[in-house]
Amino acid sequence: MTATVRDSAITERLISWINDNYPARGKFTKLEADSKIPAQRWKNVFYRRQYANQEMLDFIDCFSEEDAGWIRTGVKLPIEDSYPFLTAPPTQQETQSLAKRLIWVIKEWTSPRGAQLFSYLEDKYHGVISADEWASVILGNKEPSLEMVHLVCKIRPYFTEWILLGSVNSRNPQVDPANKDSVDHWREKQIAFFDEINAAFSTDVDHDN
């Protein structure tokens, strides 16, 4: 199989991971002991004589799902301690489809759970969509309607591109809640915006005095 740019990028990230996690001499012997993959194969990858293979990625998956995800995609997961949204970062499973991403966003801005959540959504949107219809989608029995997506995106407009596409290409004001770099950029923009508001307010107060 012909190697691709993606194969090369994955290999470079794997080499970086090896440097971070096996920095000492004897790294290939230690990798062999931990992974049961021959040291020579690790050495071939490290010195770019071959590309990373699935067996190596599966080993790192057992070692750290977060690291394995970064090696495969180049996307770092957000750090939960400094996460700016109202729930934990979405898991890999919660990013896999439009319906799952929509459900994550609903749970990010609502506090009710179970049947109370379905009723809350019906009331929130003045009965436009029934509690039973919301329940069918959130319980995974039905795909969301375009109207549901539109209503949720009105509450959390900065998640719109992520909900629809699963990633964010525009830098502002959209954000991918599963991508550390995107979240960090969004947070910086929010801080800068409120700093500008505070500066303008302070200037107005000074003028009034």
LOKOLBA-850944 format. One record per residue (C-alpha): residue in one letter; z, x, y; residue number from 1; chain. Coordinates in Angstrom, 3 decimals, m for minus. Layout:
BEGIN
<atom res="a" w="Z" u="X" v="Y" n="NUM" chain="A"/>
...
END
This chain:
BEGIN
<atom res="m" w="0.000" u="0.000" v="0.000" n="1" chain="A"/>
<atom res="t" w="m0.946" u="1.330" v="3.405" n="2" chain="A"/>
<atom res="a" w="2.022" u="2.155" v="5.619" n="3" chain="A"/>
<atom res="t" w="2.348" u="0.253" v="8.871" n="4" chain="A"/>
<atom res="v" w="3.933" u="0.872" v="12.253" n="5" chain="A"/>
<atom res="r" w="6.782" u="m1.351" v="11.048" n="6" chain="A"/>
<atom res="d" w="7.341" u="0.931" v="8.004" n="7" chain="A"/>
<atom res="s" w="7.561" u="3.917" v="10.320" n="8" chain="A"/>
<atom res="a" w="9.987" u="2.165" v="12.695" n="9" chain="A"/>
<atom res="i" w="12.241" u="1.063" v="9.815" n="10" chain="A"/>
<atom res="t" w="12.267" u="4.611" v="8.467" n="11" chain="A"/>
<atom res="e" w="13.234" u="6.047" v="11.858" n="12" chain="A"/>
<atom res="r" w="16.128" u="3.583" v="12.122" n="13" chain="A"/>
<atom res="l" w="17.200" u="4.432" v="8.577" n="14" chain="A"/>
<atom res="i" w="17.252" u="8.147" v="9.460" n="15" chain="A"/>
<atom res="s" w="19.392" u="7.327" v="12.487" n="16" chain="A"/>
<atom res="w" w="21.734" u="5.314" v="10.240" n="17" chain="A"/>
<atom res="i" w="22.058" u="8.231" v="7.816" n="18" chain="A"/>
<atom res="n" w="22.917" u="10.579" v="10.685" n="19" chain="A"/>
<atom res="d" w="25.612" u="8.188" v="11.907" n="20" chain="A"/>
<atom res="n" w="27.155" u="7.390" v="8.537" n="21" chain="A"/>
<atom res="y" w="26.588" u="10.593" v="6.562" n="22" chain="A"/>
<atom res="p" w="26.776" u="13.351" v="9.200" n="23" chain="A"/>
<atom res="a" w="28.301" u="16.080" v="7.016" n="24" chain="A"/>
<atom res="r" w="26.675" u="18.586" v="4.726" n="25" chain="A"/>
<atom res="g" w="25.995" u="17.237" v="1.273" n="26" chain="A"/>
<atom res="k" w="24.861" u="13.893" v="2.706" n="27" chain="A"/>
<atom res="f" w="22.147" u="13.383" v="0.092" n="28" chain="A"/>
<atom res="t" w="24.516" u="13.973" v="m2.823" n="29" chain="A"/>
<atom res="k" w="26.988" u="11.538" v="m1.270" n="30" chain="A"/>
<atom res="l" w="24.223" u="8.985" v="m0.694" n="31" chain="A"/>
<atom res="e" w="23.193" u="9.296" v="m4.338" n="32" chain="A"/>
<atom res="a" w="26.787" u="8.750" v="m5.470" n="33" chain="A"/>
<atom res="d" w="27.217" u="5.701" v="m3.256" n="34" chain="A"/>
<atom res="s" w="23.831" u="4.080" v="m3.792" n="35" chain="A"/>
<atom res="k" w="22.765" u="5.265" v="m7.269" n="36" chain="A"/>
<atom res="i" w="19.428" u="6.181" v="m5.680" n="37" chain="A"/>
<atom res="p" w="18.385" u="9.797" v="m6.422" n="38" chain="A"/>
<atom res="a" w="19.267" u="12.282" v="m3.691" n="39" chain="A"/>
<atom res="q" w="15.675" u="13.535" v="m3.629" n="40" chain="A"/>
<atom res="r" w="14.426" u="10.114" v="m2.515" n="41" chain="A"/>
<atom res="w" w="16.915" u="10.059" v="0.365" n="42" chain="A"/>
<atom res="k" w="15.855" u="13.583" v="1.273" n="43" chain="A"/>
<atom res="n" w="12.182" u="12.583" v="1.236" n="44" chain="A"/>
<atom res="v" w="12.886" u="9.732" v="3.652" n="45" chain="A"/>
<atom res="f" w="15.132" u="11.834" v="5.876" n="46" chain="A"/>
<atom res="y" w="12.455" u="14.511" v="6.269" n="47" chain="A"/>
<atom res="r" w="9.734" u="11.857" v="6.667" n="48" chain="A"/>
<atom res="r" w="7.882" u="12.652" v="3.483" n="49" chain="A"/>
<atom res="q" w="8.030" u="8.988" v="2.466" n="50" chain="A"/>
<atom res="y" w="8.961" u="5.659" v="4.022" n="51" chain="A"/>
<atom res="a" w="12.152" u="3.703" v="3.466" n="52" chain="A"/>
<atom res="n" w="11.928" u="1.398" v="0.455" n="53" chain="A"/>
<atom res="q" w="13.465" u="m1.951" v="m0.444" n="54" chain="A"/>
<atom res="e" w="16.024" u="m0.386" v="m2.776" n="55" chain="A"/>
<atom res="m" w="17.482" u="1.621" v="0.109" n="56" chain="A"/>
<atom res="l" w="17.585" u="m1.424" v="2.384" n="57" chain="A"/>
<atom res="d" w="19.322" u="m3.438" v="m0.333" n="58" chain="A"/>
<atom res="f" w="21.972" u="m0.712" v="m0.607" n="59" chain="A"/>
<atom res="i" w="22.624" u="m0.819" v="3.136" n="60" chain="A"/>
<atom res="d" w="22.826" u="m4.613" v="2.919" n="61" chain="A"/>
<atom res="c" w="25.816" u="m4.183" v="0.587" n="62" chain="A"/>
<atom res="f" w="27.240" u="m1.503" v="2.878" n="63" chain="A"/>
<atom res="s" w="26.799" u="m3.531" v="6.080" n="64" chain="A"/>
<atom res="e" w="24.674" u="m6.654" v="6.621" n="65" chain="A"/>
<atom res="e" w="24.712" u="m5.951" v="10.363" n="66" chain="A"/>
<atom res="d" w="23.354" u="m2.418" v="9.925" n="67" chain="A"/>
<atom res="a" w="20.751" u="m3.596" v="7.431" n="68" chain="A"/>
<atom res="g" w="19.574" u="m6.287" v="9.838" n="69" chain="A"/>
<atom res="w" w="19.195" u="m3.726" v="12.619" n="70" chain="A"/>
<atom res="i" w="17.249" u="m1.325" v="10.372" n="71" chain="A"/>
<atom res="r" w="14.868" u="m4.092" v="9.282" n="72" chain="A"/>
<atom res="t" w="14.274" u="m5.647" v="12.688" n="73" chain="A"/>
<atom res="g" w="15.431" u="m3.244" v="15.388" n="74" chain="A"/>
<atom res="v" w="17.632" u="m6.036" v="16.764" n="75" chain="A"/>
<atom res="k" w="21.350" u="m5.368" v="17.159" n="76" chain="A"/>
<atom res="l" w="23.731" u="m8.283" v="16.761" n="77" chain="A"/>
<atom res="p" w="25.947" u="m9.138" v="19.716" n="78" chain="A"/>
<atom res="i" w="29.533" u="m7.868" v="19.794" n="79" chain="A"/>
<atom res="e" w="31.775" u="m10.892" v="19.318" n="80" chain="A"/>
<atom res="d" w="34.657" u="m9.532" v="21.438" n="81" chain="A"/>
<atom res="s" w="32.519" u="m9.626" v="24.595" n="82" chain="A"/>
<atom res="y" w="30.328" u="m12.580" v="23.625" n="83" chain="A"/>
<atom res="p" w="29.716" u="m14.796" v="26.689" n="84" chain="A"/>
<atom res="f" w="28.990" u="m18.054" v="24.864" n="85" chain="A"/>
<atom res="l" w="31.379" u="m20.672" v="23.498" n="86" chain="A"/>
<atom res="t" w="31.147" u="m19.876" v="19.794" n="87" chain="A"/>
<atom res="a" w="30.509" u="m16.911" v="17.492" n="88" chain="A"/>
<atom res="p" w="27.029" u="m15.314" v="17.510" n="89" chain="A"/>
<atom res="p" w="24.580" u="m17.095" v="15.201" n="90" chain="A"/>
<atom res="t" w="24.377" u="m15.767" v="11.680" n="91" chain="A"/>
<atom res="q" w="21.049" u="m14.697" v="10.225" n="92" chain="A"/>
<atom res="q" w="20.862" u="m18.048" v="8.413" n="93" chain="A"/>
<atom res="e" w="21.453" u="m19.938" v="11.666" n="94" chain="A"/>
<atom res="t" w="18.390" u="m18.287" v="13.227" n="95" chain="A"/>
<atom res="q" w="15.944" u="m19.125" v="10.448" n="96" chain="A"/>
<atom res="s" w="14.450" u="m22.414" v="11.662" n="97" chain="A"/>
<atom res="l" w="14.137" u="m24.555" v="14.776" n="98" chain="A"/>
<atom res="a" w="16.548" u="m27.100" v="13.289" n="99" chain="A"/>
<atom res="k" w="19.217" u="m24.478" v="12.529" n="100" chain="A"/>
<atom res="r" w="18.871" u="m22.918" v="15.978" n="101" chain="A"/>
<atom res="l" w="19.155" u="m26.346" v="17.609" n="102" chain="A"/>
<atom res="i" w="22.308" u="m27.104" v="15.593" n="103" chain="A"/>
<atom res="w" w="23.855" u="m23.777" v="16.652" n="104" chain="A"/>
<atom res="v" w="23.219" u="m24.604" v="20.318" n="105" chain="A"/>
<atom res="i" w="24.729" u="m28.079" v="19.884" n="106" chain="A"/>
<atom res="k" w="27.864" u="m26.551" v="18.380" n="107" chain="A"/>
<atom res="e" w="27.965" u="m23.923" v="21.145" n="108" chain="A"/>
<atom res="w" w="28.546" u="m26.508" v="23.880" n="109" chain="A"/>
<atom res="t" w="30.362" u="m29.295" v="22.020" n="110" chain="A"/>
<atom res="s" w="33.916" u="m29.359" v="20.697" n="111" chain="A"/>
<atom res="p" w="33.914" u="m32.462" v="18.431" n="112" chain="A"/>
<atom res="r" w="33.086" u="m31.947" v="14.761" n="113" chain="A"/>
<atom res="g" w="32.036" u="m34.179" v="11.877" n="114" chain="A"/>
<atom res="a" w="31.546" u="m37.877" v="12.570" n="115" chain="A"/>
<atom res="q" w="33.077" u="m37.445" v="16.026" n="116" chain="A"/>
<atom res="l" w="30.264" u="m35.044" v="16.918" n="117" chain="A"/>
<atom res="f" w="27.573" u="m37.558" v="15.956" n="118" chain="A"/>
<atom res="s" w="29.207" u="m40.280" v="18.046" n="119" chain="A"/>
<atom res="y" w="29.729" u="m37.879" v="20.925" n="120" chain="A"/>
<atom res="l" w="26.016" u="m36.997" v="20.992" n="121" chain="A"/>
<atom res="e" w="25.037" u="m40.669" v="20.915" n="122" chain="A"/>
<atom res="d" w="27.350" u="m41.363" v="23.870" n="123" chain="A"/>
<atom res="k" w="26.342" u="m38.187" v="25.725" n="124" chain="A"/>
<atom res="y" w="22.728" u="m39.319" v="25.813" n="125" chain="A"/>
<atom res="h" w="23.535" u="m42.994" v="26.463" n="126" chain="A"/>
<atom res="g" w="22.454" u="m44.181" v="23.032" n="127" chain="A"/>
<atom res="v" w="18.897" u="m42.852" v="23.337" n="128" chain="A"/>
<atom res="i" w="19.338" u="m41.344" v="19.868" n="129" chain="A"/>
<atom res="s" w="21.792" u="m42.941" v="17.439" n="130" chain="A"/>
<atom res="a" w="24.743" u="m41.202" v="15.824" n="131" chain="A"/>
<atom res="d" w="23.067" u="m41.699" v="12.419" n="132" chain="A"/>
<atom res="e" w="19.935" u="m39.899" v="13.613" n="133" chain="A"/>
<atom res="w" w="21.979" u="m36.974" v="14.948" n="134" chain="A"/>
<atom res="a" w="23.918" u="m36.884" v="11.666" n="135" chain="A"/>
<atom res="s" w="20.710" u="m36.721" v="9.618" n="136" chain="A"/>
<atom res="v" w="19.551" u="m33.651" v="11.528" n="137" chain="A"/>
<atom res="i" w="22.884" u="m31.819" v="11.713" n="138" chain="A"/>
<atom res="l" w="23.542" u="m32.408" v="7.998" n="139" chain="A"/>
<atom res="g" w="20.110" u="m30.980" v="7.176" n="140" chain="A"/>
<atom res="n" w="18.546" u="m34.196" v="5.882" n="141" chain="A"/>
<atom res="k" w="15.891" u="m34.531" v="8.585" n="142" chain="A"/>
<atom res="e" w="13.971" u="m32.365" v="11.035" n="143" chain="A"/>
<atom res="p" w="14.886" u="m32.788" v="14.726" n="144" chain="A"/>
<atom res="s" w="12.605" u="m34.852" v="16.905" n="145" chain="A"/>
<atom res="l" w="10.948" u="m33.513" v="20.039" n="146" chain="A"/>
<atom res="e" w="13.202" u="m35.831" v="22.031" n="147" chain="A"/>
<atom res="m" w="16.319" u="m34.240" v="20.500" n="148" chain="A"/>
<atom res="v" w="15.090" u="m30.772" v="21.365" n="149" chain="A"/>
<atom res="h" w="14.335" u="m31.867" v="24.925" n="150" chain="A"/>
<atom res="l" w="17.794" u="m33.399" v="25.399" n="151" chain="A"/>
<atom res="v" w="19.676" u="m30.366" v="24.055" n="152" chain="A"/>
<atom res="c" w="17.585" u="m27.959" v="26.123" n="153" chain="A"/>
<atom res="k" w="18.498" u="m29.890" v="29.275" n="154" chain="A"/>
<atom res="i" w="22.151" u="m28.987" v="28.594" n="155" chain="A"/>
<atom res="r" w="21.476" u="m25.351" v="27.653" n="156" chain="A"/>
<atom res="p" w="18.094" u="m24.535" v="29.276" n="157" chain="A"/>
<atom res="y" w="18.519" u="m20.771" v="28.847" n="158" chain="A"/>
<atom res="f" w="18.354" u="m21.177" v="25.041" n="159" chain="A"/>
<atom res="t" w="15.052" u="m23.116" v="25.148" n="160" chain="A"/>
<atom res="e" w="12.709" u="m20.270" v="24.231" n="161" chain="A"/>
<atom res="w" w="14.988" u="m19.101" v="21.430" n="162" chain="A"/>
<atom res="i" w="15.298" u="m22.624" v="19.996" n="163" chain="A"/>
<atom res="l" w="11.530" u="m23.111" v="19.982" n="164" chain="A"/>
<atom res="l" w="10.335" u="m19.639" v="18.960" n="165" chain="A"/>
<atom res="g" w="13.285" u="m17.838" v="17.389" n="166" chain="A"/>
<atom res="s" w="12.993" u="m14.971" v="19.882" n="167" chain="A"/>
<atom res="v" w="12.778" u="m14.410" v="23.622" n="168" chain="A"/>
<atom res="n" w="9.933" u="m12.582" v="25.326" n="169" chain="A"/>
<atom res="s" w="10.670" u="m13.486" v="28.932" n="170" chain="A"/>
<atom res="r" w="13.606" u="m11.560" v="30.365" n="171" chain="A"/>
<atom res="n" w="15.107" u="m14.137" v="32.684" n="172" chain="A"/>
<atom res="p" w="16.628" u="m16.716" v="32.613" n="173" chain="A"/>
<atom res="q" w="16.131" u="m17.055" v="28.838" n="174" chain="A"/>
<atom res="v" w="18.426" u="m15.450" v="26.258" n="175" chain="A"/>
<atom res="d" w="18.402" u="m14.828" v="22.512" n="176" chain="A"/>
<atom res="p" w="22.052" u="m15.335" v="21.439" n="177" chain="A"/>
<atom res="a" w="21.467" u="m13.335" v="18.245" n="178" chain="A"/>
<atom res="n" w="20.194" u="m10.215" v="20.054" n="179" chain="A"/>
<atom res="k" w="22.722" u="m7.859" v="21.677" n="180" chain="A"/>
<atom res="d" w="20.248" u="m6.420" v="24.182" n="181" chain="A"/>
<atom res="s" w="19.120" u="m9.891" v="25.265" n="182" chain="A"/>
<atom res="v" w="22.715" u="m11.122" v="25.614" n="183" chain="A"/>
<atom res="d" w="23.732" u="m8.020" v="27.597" n="184" chain="A"/>
<atom res="h" w="20.770" u="m8.458" v="29.939" n="185" chain="A"/>
<atom res="w" w="21.544" u="m12.160" v="30.443" n="186" chain="A"/>
<atom res="r" w="25.203" u="m11.399" v="31.164" n="187" chain="A"/>
<atom res="e" w="24.258" u="m8.750" v="33.736" n="188" chain="A"/>
<atom res="k" w="21.943" u="m11.223" v="35.478" n="189" chain="A"/>
<atom res="q" w="24.699" u="m13.840" v="35.572" n="190" chain="A"/>
<atom res="i" w="27.194" u="m11.369" v="37.040" n="191" chain="A"/>
<atom res="a" w="24.663" u="m10.243" v="39.662" n="192" chain="A"/>
<atom res="f" w="23.930" u="m13.876" v="40.567" n="193" chain="A"/>
<atom res="f" w="27.585" u="m14.745" v="41.111" n="194" chain="A"/>
<atom res="d" w="28.143" u="m11.508" v="43.034" n="195" chain="A"/>
<atom res="e" w="25.351" u="m12.578" v="45.397" n="196" chain="A"/>
<atom res="i" w="26.918" u="m16.032" v="45.793" n="197" chain="A"/>
<atom res="n" w="30.339" u="m14.519" v="46.509" n="198" chain="A"/>
<atom res="a" w="28.855" u="m12.062" v="49.013" n="199" chain="A"/>
<atom res="a" w="27.008" u="m14.859" v="50.802" n="200" chain="A"/>
<atom res="f" w="30.162" u="m16.983" v="50.882" n="201" chain="A"/>
<atom res="s" w="32.215" u="m14.091" v="52.260" n="202" chain="A"/>
<atom res="t" w="29.622" u="m13.524" v="54.988" n="203" chain="A"/>
<atom res="d" w="29.723" u="m17.197" v="55.979" n="204" chain="A"/>
<atom res="v" w="33.533" u="m17.116" v="56.163" n="205" chain="A"/>
<atom res="d" w="33.446" u="m13.998" v="58.370" n="206" chain="A"/>
<atom res="h" w="30.967" u="m15.666" v="60.722" n="207" chain="A"/>
<atom res="d" w="33.151" u="m18.771" v="60.979" n="208" chain="A"/>
<atom res="n" w="36.123" u="m16.645" v="61.962" n="209" chain="A"/>
END
